[in-house]
């Protein structure tokens, strides 16, 4: 037991554990499937979304086996994220280009 009363973690001979992000792995599998099927446009979109997820730009919720992406509350609006250096504007503009989105900002700075 440690001085503060907490339990000492058990010693182990196992090598360092590897943490697997199953969300990233599932999106990557979908990306590879799109590439195999010749769906380059969908693969480009998934690649951009995966990159954004790995950078913390998206939360992913799974519904009926499909990923739904949303900006985390901690990020704030996309405009504020760019302004605060949390994401590059090039990455966001490329994602919008790939998805055919338009970038407009309202009075509160939300895109």
Rosetta blueprint (number, residue, H / E / L):
1 X L
2 X L
3 X L
4 X L
5 X L
6 X L
7 X L
8 X L
9 X L
10 X L
11 X L
12 X L
13 X L
14 X L
15 X L
16 X L
17 X L
18 X L
19 X L
20 X L
21 X L
22 X H
23 X H
24 X H
25 X H
26 X H
27 X H
28 X H
29 X H
30 X H
31 X H
32 X H
33 X H
34 X H
35 X H
36 X H
37 X L
38 X L
39 X L
40 X H
41 X H
42 X H
43 X H
44 X H
45 X H
46 X H
47 X H
48 X H
49 X H
50 X H
51 X H
52 X H
53 X H
54 X H
55 X L
56 X L
57 X L
58 X L
59 X E
60 X E
61 X E
62 X E
63 X E
64 X L
65 X L
66 X E
67 X E
68 X E
69 X E
70 X E
71 X L
72 X L
73 X H
74 X H
75 X H
76 X L
77 X L
78 X H
79 X H
80 X H
81 X H
82 X H
83 X H
84 X L
85 X L
86 X L
87 X L
88 X L
89 X H
90 X H
91 X H
92 X H
93 X H
94 X H
95 X H
96 X H
97 X H
98 X H
99 X H
100 X L
101 X L
102 X L
103 X L
104 X L
105 X L
106 X L
107 X L
108 X L
109 X L
110 X L
111 X L
